[in-house]
Amino acid sequence: MSDTEVLNKWRLILGENASKNISFGNSSVNYLDMDELLDFLYSRDQEGEETGARKPRTAGNGESSVTVMEWIKKIRELFPQSTVEIMERHALDKYGMAELVTDKTVLENLQPNVELLKTILQLKHMMKGDVLETARRIVKKVADEISEKLSKEVRPAFSGKKSRNASPVRTARNLDIKRTIAKNLKNYDIETKRIMLENVYFHGRVKRMNIWRVVIAVDESGSMMDSVIHSAVMAGIFAKLPVIDTKLVIFDTQVVDLSGYVDDPVETLMSVQLGGGTDIARALQYCETLIEAPQRTILVLVSDLCEGGSLNQLYATCASIIESGAKFIALTALDYSANPVYDRRVAERISALGADVAAMTPDRLADWVAQIIE
């Protein structure tokens, strides 16, 4: 460790009391943001532990604009998992932030939205009893809202082409006017100038006889939270489509098959353990066992591609899946913003092997899957 890094770490430990005398040196580590996050929590000591009040930041940085929910998110991005667990415990037990996981009234009065959903997913392991049930209801409400929006965007991609076959659903939308008139012209009444309809014909929908299997493997590392949420919801939507047999797998260094809960995004999301290491190769090796008919299988990997295991094993597994004939899609982001943060070296390598690598919104993924199935 260089002298600059040692000095930076001591500056971080000493906090704002040392800010006038010690400045952070140049580093690839974002020490300024780390300092702000530490100060957000530990500057409460300046005002006393009982009040839980924060002392405004000094040293020219101005008052912190970090909220509790942003703090929870950012500490997971910048600190190791072991440090995050200590900071969360201090926040809850020592500094009066326990109401987030101990008071259901507080949760009930918060606006259900994606940001609150993220906070719940990060702190759910500390919730119990009525608080946990309240959190589950919030997760369901937000997940249902996302699902309703996405369903409207996704289902048209799988609506199928119109055919001339009789439709089992006889609606005005499916009425085949030209065929109905042609088939009933023989019943034209000259006096009344009307066609007497004996039979009415409707457009059908092309039936796809071959069921496709879509395996969605989701990296549950902290940086992938938005993608985890949208992947769980998308898996639930796919599961309702008759043409798709959906499998859902989440992973870090371990692999968990949630296919039995694929039609229940709430159960899926409450099963996610955000953070920890990442072993993509191990996850893909398991997913490969789910491939029964390669020519009708799409494997969707949702990951930042930051492999914590063996890269050679990862590349070998990717090659094996692609060579089997299965379609392999690697998504570096899956949410409304589709802003990717990923290992470009790994992305380029698996793309060269034949994988489709992209960052996209959920509706684009639906279009892509639908085109493959067509």
Buried (B, 14 or more C-beta within 10 A) or exposed (E): EEEEBEBBBEBBEEBBEBBEEBEBBEBEEBBEBBBBBBBBBBBBEBEEEEEBEBEEBBEEBEEBEBEEBBBBBBBBBBBEEEBBEEBBEBBBEBBBBBBBBBBBEBBEEBEBEBBBBBBBBBBBEBBEEEBBEBBBBBBBBBBBBBBEBBBEBBBEBBEEEBEEEBBEEEEEEBBBEEBBEEBBEEEEEEEEEEBEEEEBBBBBBEEBEEEBBBBBBBBBBBBBBBBBBBBBBBBBBBBBBEBBBBBBBBBBEEBBBBBEBBBBBBBBBBBBEBBBEBBBBBBBBBBBEBBEEBEBBBBBBBBBBBBBBBBEBBBBBBBBBBEBEBBBBBBBBBBBEBEBEBBEEBBEBBBEBEBBBBBBBBBBBBBBBBEBBE
